[in-house]
Amino acid sequence: MKTKILLLSLSLLFACAASADENLDGLKREIEALKRRVTALEEDNSKLKKQIDVERLIVRKELIVSDTGQPWEKGFEAHQIPRGIYARSVGDGVGGLWVRSRLIKGEIDDPFDDRFHALEKDGSRRGSPGHISWNIWLDGAWRQMAIIQGEALELSELPVEQWTGGSHPGRLRFQTFRPQHDEPLTDALIGQGMMSLGGGGFGSEGLPYPKEVLQLWGGEMRQATIATPAAPTVVSDDGSREHEYAIIAVGVQGRRTATSRTTKAKGLARLHWDSVDGADAYVVVRDGKEVTGPLRIEGRQKEWADKGVK
């Protein structure tokens, strides 16, 4: 009897040991599988930090594209100058999109356009759906300097019952802020094949809507001729042999001024001259012969180097 009990105990012991080994092996397999899943998740997380590929991205509050992770450029938080791209949904404060640096747009086989859509809260049309403004930071806030605004005709010009999907006329308003005025003054109204030009008019008041093709208010038409340029200045030369230089100013319609006085140089020269009011381009004359076509050079001061061509 004792022998049977001993054999049974040994059998149970071996069975328990075998079961424990199987459980341990199963636990090891689960741990290895868990390690593989963690490794895969870490790899996916590393990839997501560099690139995300989704069919739809929903951002409910903020989108920040910034190398520093901050929405605003350090030191310019009050100005709201973005570090890169910052977008905020409508909610706490004003929602919008802020872009730092150039906004470059392009399209293939379909011209791009910018549209300003605006409605009143009751769904009715808004007469001025949007504008573009150029601003300066002054006295702790951005201040407008110049505005281009698109607007609908007044209801006195086209009654509301005549507004249809095929009849929705509008016009452009150009406004600027002038010294000693804290409201924009209308400088021009363009639309319906007609234009009003003139001074005055806070917002939509003052400058009449045009009744003719072109109406000029509060001034007179003046035509100014382009003055003959002064002689160019020689900045440097290569000392090869003497030359005489002069320039001619050219207007936008192609009309030329007389040739300026000449300047002597000891060789092929680098020239400098001041721009002339109304001039669109310049022609350089070397030793009485035109050596350039019309040059369009940016800036108030022009500079050109003679390479010896022509």
PyMOL commands that set and color helices and strands:
alter all, ss='L'
color gray80, all
select helices_A, chain A and resi 2-50+160-162
alter helices_A, ss='H'
color red, helices_A
select strands_A, chain A and resi 62-65+85-88+96-99+130-138+141-152+170-176+185-191+194-198+214-217+233-237+243-250+263-265+269-274+281-286+289-290+301-305
alter strands_A, ss='S'
color yellow, strands_A
deselect
rebuild
show_as cartoon
